[in-house]
Amino acid sequence: MKLIEILLALFCIFAAIYNFDLYDFNRCIVSILLLLTAVLTLSQNEKIKSFARNFAVALTIFLIMKILITG
C-alpha cells in the first residue's frame, strides 16, 4: 500500500470526524460517505470493498434525491 493512499484515508477519517453533526442529517450522511471512502482505500478484502462500494452508491443516490426533494 502506498503512502499517499494511507494519507488520503487518514484525511478522509479526520474530515469525517470534523464534519459529523448529529443534528444535521445531510452532514451525517456525508461523514458516513467519507468513512466509506477511507474503508475502500485501506481495505484489501474484496468482499468488504464490494459491500462498501454498493452501500456508498445507494447512500449517495439517497442523499441526492433527498436534497433534490427537500433541499
Order of alpha helices (4+ residues) and beta strands (2+ residues): alpha-alpha-alpha
